[in-house]
Amino acid sequence: MWSALHGAAAADQDGWPDPLVAAFASAVEAETDGRENWRFLADAYTVDGPLALRFDGEQQDNDHGWSLVTPSMSELTAVQRTAWDEIISPGDEEGETGGLFLASDAAELIADEIQLLAETEAELTYTFAPYLGADEMDAAMARHLIGEVTVRRDGSGPARIRLHAPERFRPHPIVRIDAFELVMEFQRLEGLAAPVMRRLSSRVEGSAAFQDIAEVTEMTFSEIEYLGVTGREPVVD
């Protein structure tokens, strides 16, 4: 899904509600947010238990900057070992870019059919038709998904973006999706130019080419330290 966003047409915000435009005004280009600018603790959750990991953008010569906090390497189960290997080995399309800042790619998810779903004193939630890319499979996936974006009234940016499938669907004759959900949560930290991601979770169940799919991913970020140039002292949260 994320690889499909690269090269996507810039989101047309002319018809967006003002609070939505304001929420994404500070989003940065993913290519400019290098991983070397970040240091943080990440908790990844697997079916065999959690992994506590630390990332240091200034130490990328060793496992691309990742180190295992708990459990120890010798205590990892096969499932946890697979999760660890996937985390420390970024895909070719990711390269060394893509930090924790809210990226402009996220705004490109919001295609059209924007409607106000709910509102509180602090937040506004809109539904939208998502855009995943021009590829036939990407478009087929998008047609069956509902997008939701919740923005804060105080102008500090989006609180969360959610894509989900309300029912089972087939984006391709040999692919069946029984359940799908992707959630990204953001927070504005004092001293930083854009909101940062604090949680990422996804769930996909179904089958492809007659093989069952059951993937659940969740990662939360804490002890975030931005090492890049902000004109202020490094920010730690």
Secondary structure, 3 states (H helix, E strand, C coil): CHHHHCCCCCCCCCCCCHHHHHHCCCCECHHHCEHHHEEEEEEEEECCEEEEEEEECCCCCCHHHEEEEECCHHHCCHHHHHHHHHHHCCCCCCCCECCCECEHHHHCCEEEEEEEEEECCCEEEEEEEECCCCCHHHHHHHHCCEEEEEEECCCCCEEEEEEECCCCEEEECCEEEEEEEEEEEEECCCCCCCCEEEEEEEEEEEEECCEEEEEEEEEEEEEEEECCCCCCCCEEC
